[in-house]
Amino acid sequence: MKQFRIVPLSEEYARKLRENQRDDFGHEIVEQVATGKGPCRVSLKPFAIGNDVRLLLSHSPFRFDNAFDQPGPIFIHKNDVEAYKDVHRFPPEIKADKESFPLTLIGYDEEQKMVFTRLVGDDDIDLLIPKLFEEHVEVEYFHVRNAEACCFICKVEKV
């Protein structure tokens, strides 16, 4: 049974960023060889350190600006990549690497207000997400963030 849906950044959005060379805040996009694993916010795959070329930009994952808006730095691949497709399970390469990807789930209601937070820790995120949606009915969606860097990784919606 499909209990949630992972929402990566879209291929179209990434293509627009690459073409404009500016993010939605007007900042110039920075190109660099990967010094960390990322991940790419489109493919949701870790970067190969020292090999992959990535683009650094500012991004806000929210529909509208309010006090809970948390814009920040993210990375996407320099080249076109396919958006993450196995959307009914959490990206396995991120899930498996808890050292590089310590995760937190931040729950928001339909008015985009933060109503819940939880460190994933050693829990299985694929089991934790549906449990938290069930226990916290006020949560409409989660943002998955790196618990150390605080950067946005992806959105998780109820199905």
GIJO-V672005 format. One record per pair of residues at least 24 apart in sequence whose C-alpha atoms are under 8 Angstrom apart, sorted by the first residue. I is the first residue (numbers start at 1). J is the second residue. D is the distance in Angstrom with one decimal. If there is no record, write none. Layout:
BEGIN
i=I j=J d=D
i=I j=J d=D
END
This chain:
BEGIN
i=2 j=88 d=6.0
i=2 j=159 d=6.7
i=3 j=88 d=7.1
i=3 j=130 d=5.9
i=3 j=158 d=6.6
i=3 j=159 d=5.5
i=4 j=87 d=8.0
i=4 j=88 d=5.8
i=4 j=89 d=7.7
i=4 j=129 d=7.5
i=4 j=130 d=6.8
i=4 j=156 d=6.6
i=4 j=157 d=5.6
i=4 j=158 d=4.7
i=4 j=159 d=4.9
i=5 j=87 d=5.1
i=5 j=88 d=4.9
i=5 j=89 d=7.4
i=5 j=156 d=5.6
i=5 j=157 d=5.2
i=5 j=158 d=6.4
i=5 j=159 d=6.3
i=6 j=87 d=4.7
i=6 j=88 d=6.3
i=6 j=89 d=7.2
i=6 j=90 d=6.8
i=6 j=154 d=6.9
i=6 j=155 d=6.0
i=6 j=156 d=4.7
i=6 j=157 d=6.6
i=7 j=87 d=7.0
i=7 j=154 d=6.0
i=7 j=155 d=5.0
i=7 j=156 d=5.9
i=7 j=157 d=7.4
i=8 j=41 d=5.9
i=8 j=42 d=5.2
i=8 j=43 d=7.2
i=8 j=44 d=7.0
i=8 j=83 d=6.6
i=8 j=84 d=6.4
i=8 j=153 d=7.9
i=8 j=154 d=5.4
i=8 j=155 d=6.7
i=9 j=41 d=5.7
i=9 j=42 d=4.7
i=9 j=83 d=7.2
i=9 j=154 d=7.5
i=10 j=42 d=6.1
i=10 j=83 d=6.2
i=11 j=42 d=6.6
i=11 j=80 d=7.4
i=11 j=81 d=7.2
i=11 j=82 d=6.7
i=11 j=83 d=5.9
i=14 j=42 d=7.4
i=14 j=76 d=7.4
i=14 j=80 d=7.8
i=15 j=80 d=7.1
i=18 j=78 d=7.4
i=22 j=57 d=7.8
i=23 j=57 d=5.9
i=23 j=58 d=6.2
i=23 j=59 d=7.2
i=24 j=58 d=7.3
i=24 j=59 d=6.9
i=25 j=58 d=6.9
i=25 j=59 d=7.8
i=27 j=57 d=7.3
i=27 j=58 d=7.4
i=28 j=57 d=7.6
i=29 j=55 d=6.4
i=29 j=56 d=5.8
i=29 j=57 d=5.3
i=30 j=55 d=5.5
i=30 j=56 d=5.0
i=30 j=57 d=6.8
i=31 j=55 d=4.6
i=31 j=56 d=6.4
i=31 j=78 d=7.3
i=32 j=56 d=7.7
i=37 j=100 d=7.2
i=38 j=74 d=7.9
i=38 j=75 d=6.4
i=39 j=75 d=6.9
i=39 j=76 d=7.6
i=39 j=94 d=7.8
i=39 j=153 d=7.4
i=40 j=75 d=5.5
i=40 j=76 d=4.4
i=40 j=77 d=5.9
i=41 j=74 d=7.3
i=41 j=75 d=6.4
i=41 j=76 d=5.6
i=41 j=153 d=6.0
i=41 j=154 d=6.8
i=42 j=76 d=6.4
i=42 j=77 d=7.9
i=42 j=81 d=7.1
i=42 j=82 d=7.1
i=42 j=83 d=4.9
i=42 j=84 d=6.4
i=43 j=81 d=6.3
i=43 j=82 d=5.8
i=43 j=83 d=4.5
i=43 j=84 d=4.6
i=44 j=83 d=7.6
i=44 j=84 d=6.0
i=44 j=91 d=6.6
i=44 j=94 d=7.7
i=44 j=153 d=7.8
i=45 j=91 d=7.5
i=45 j=93 d=6.6
i=45 j=94 d=7.2
i=46 j=93 d=7.1
i=46 j=94 d=7.1
i=52 j=77 d=7.5
i=53 j=77 d=6.3
i=53 j=78 d=5.7
i=54 j=78 d=4.8
i=61 j=152 d=7.6
i=61 j=155 d=7.9
i=62 j=112 d=7.6
i=68 j=112 d=7.3
i=68 j=113 d=6.2
i=68 j=114 d=6.6
i=72 j=151 d=6.4
i=72 j=152 d=7.5
i=73 j=151 d=6.5
i=73 j=152 d=8.0
i=74 j=151 d=6.6
i=74 j=152 d=6.9
i=74 j=153 d=7.8
i=89 j=126 d=6.2
i=90 j=125 d=7.1
i=90 j=126 d=6.0
i=95 j=124 d=7.9
i=95 j=125 d=7.2
i=98 j=122 d=7.8
i=101 j=146 d=6.1
i=101 j=147 d=7.8
i=102 j=146 d=5.6
i=102 j=147 d=5.3
i=102 j=148 d=6.7
i=103 j=144 d=6.6
i=103 j=145 d=5.8
i=103 j=146 d=4.8
i=103 j=147 d=5.0
i=104 j=144 d=5.8
i=104 j=145 d=5.4
i=104 j=146 d=6.3
i=104 j=147 d=5.2
i=105 j=142 d=5.9
i=105 j=143 d=5.8
i=105 j=144 d=4.9
i=105 j=145 d=6.6
i=106 j=142 d=5.2
i=106 j=143 d=5.2
i=106 j=144 d=6.5
i=106 j=145 d=7.7
i=107 j=139 d=5.4
i=107 j=140 d=7.2
i=107 j=141 d=5.8
i=107 j=142 d=4.4
i=107 j=143 d=6.6
i=108 j=138 d=7.8
i=108 j=139 d=5.2
i=108 j=140 d=5.9
i=108 j=141 d=5.7
i=108 j=142 d=6.2
i=109 j=138 d=5.7
i=109 j=139 d=4.8
i=109 j=140 d=4.9
i=109 j=141 d=7.0
i=110 j=139 d=7.6
i=110 j=140 d=5.7
i=115 j=139 d=6.9
i=119 j=147 d=7.2
i=133 j=158 d=7.3
END
